């Protein structure tokens, strides 16, 4: 997700991270090594399988 910066994000543990960039990519998949910032890890790792997606 792209957000116009600067951005300040409060993490679930209460920590705060900040970016002064004019455009920020925020991780939504949880795979980023730079969480909460997107590092495009979602492009390198196959998507997780969905439950119940098999044939019945």
Rosetta blueprint (number, residue, H / E / L):
1 X L
2 X E
3 X E
4 X E
5 X L
6 X L
7 X E
8 X E
9 X E
10 X E
11 X L
12 X L
13 X L
14 X L
15 X L
16 X E
17 X E
18 X E
19 X E
20 X L
21 X L
22 X L
23 X E
24 X E
25 X E
26 X E
27 X L
28 X L
29 X L
30 X L
31 X L
32 X L
33 X L
34 X L
35 X L
36 X L
37 X E
38 X L
39 X L
40 X L
41 X H
42 X H
43 X H
44 X H
45 X L
46 X L
47 X L
48 X L
49 X L
50 X L
51 X L
52 X L
53 X L
54 X L
55 X L
56 X L
